[in-house]
């Protein structure tokens, strides 16, 4: 909080920020109450990245109003599971807003982050897992990470991932995304010393129970060094990976 206030005062003294805007920002610390939402304007100070908006379940108008507050306060925006209509509305206000249709992610930044030295490798068991991988990749990018994608190397053809061991070892952090039985995370963790973040997906036949089967497999992995996030949660895996990656 003190650092944030100090930065605002410095911006005022240097002429980069008007006294009116400075007052508005100070008034919104530590959160901005807009009735239907209380935006955590303190989030960037605590976590190093502003509050991320989960678009699913919100109306387009709600997404737009929340997004405007975050952009005006922090200059960075990430909306996951976003409808395209929300992107079109925001694009009229902020022409630099981007939309990754495959990932369902709206993003914006007026101050690109410093790119980290390490690389986050995103690995998918199958092509059907790519939508979750796209969400992870889009999140990693706006958080300043170098990324690589290794897709369709599931355990049904184990030689495909064994052939890429050098790529696994080169990564700083590995995100493994798999449906069906979800065994790929254990295999990758058994092949490398790198930390692995496992993402179960809802891909699979009925007995996978919409991702429950791979979730339990990943949570019960015998290989150490694996953290597991929720089903189809590419965003959560990417956020955690970004905190680890340097």
Secondary structure, DSSP 4 states (H G I P E B T S, - for coil): -HHHHHHHHHHHHHTSS-HHHHHHHHHTSS-EE-SS-EE-TTHHHHHSSPPPEE-TTS-HHHHHHHHHHHHHHHSEEEEES--HHHHHHHHHH-TT-EEETTTTEEEEESSPPPPPSSEEEEEESSGGGHHHHHHHHHHHHHTT-EEEEE-S--GGGTHHHHTTHHHHHH-SEEEEEE-TT-THHHHHHHH-SSEEEEEE-S-S-GGGGGGHHHHHHHHT-SSSSEEEE-TT-HHHHHHHHHHH--
